[in-house]
Amino acid sequence: MCGIVGLFLKDKALEPRLGEMLTDMLITMSDRGPDSAGIAVYGTDQDGFAKLTVQAADPATFAGLDHDLGCEIEEHVSMRVIDTHAVLELPEGKVAEARAALKSIRPDMRVMSAGEVIEIYKEVGLPGDVAKRFDIPQLTGTHGIGHTRMATESAVTTLGAHPFSTGADQCLVHNGSLSNHNSLRRKLARQGVNVETENDTEVAAAYLTWKMQQGESLGEALESGIEDLDGFYTFVVGTKDGFGVLRDPIACKPAVMAETDQYVAFGSEYRALVNLPGIEDARVWEPEPATVYFWTH
């Protein structure tokens, strides 16, 4: 039993409040997932630059990282440290080289996300505590996704927390369980798509990445998942300019959506949405089974 929230803003006037609204939604879902929490926020695009969000068990190891990484890739790297995470900004053409360099200069660090606009923060602990550690209410952006986890299939660790990102500016959160994730993991490995954790949600994220690498849109990749992914699941997915939702054909996991002229919102339960502006006038519905819902800027 986990909690999912998502918010896709249509009204630019709400962008400064994205982190604030997502935090309120996330905390409301605490009793659905008290062991860890995470959030992905899609912020402002800076032409020619990309971001790597990395995590370290010991934040002291961030000291000098921007200098060391800059020397390795021969480019200027800037860094913002937020608790156990750091956001590195660098030329967008250097992302692959920077990821490879990190493995040698800071082998214990893990990349949480990479892309032009995405930042992912996740840690063990109550959702409210995690949001406070990373000052999530102050984050701005166009859309975001959050997750509160109650571990069932793997250990309670930072790397087991959601969201999972396996492609540039892509992330996924998941409530449920896949029954064919091990066979799918082996299939993806043969295609050169590696999964780093035991969590079945990362397998689902990697599957979507693989499909989009083959030329499918996010909506088409989600449609393919209806045939290829076995189990019960609710997915909420983000890309640089998109936001998608999919439930399995049985749809036994709770889900509710709301849409106004200002936003599209998702929650595992309606109470996650009650404090959103204008919710009393929103169109509210339960997503249909095996039906892809997708919005894009």
PyMOL commands that set and color helices and strands:
alter all, ss='L'
color gray80, all
select helices_A, chain A and resi 12-28+30-32+59-62+65-73+92-105+127-133+136-138+181-190+200-213+218-228+270-272+279-281
alter helices_A, ss='H'
color red, helices_A
select strands_A, chain A and resi 3-9+36-42+49-55+78-82+85-91+110-115+118-124+143-149+164-167+170-178+231-238+242-247+256-259+263-267+283-285+293-296
alter strands_A, ss='S'
color yellow, strands_A
deselect
rebuild
show_as cartoon
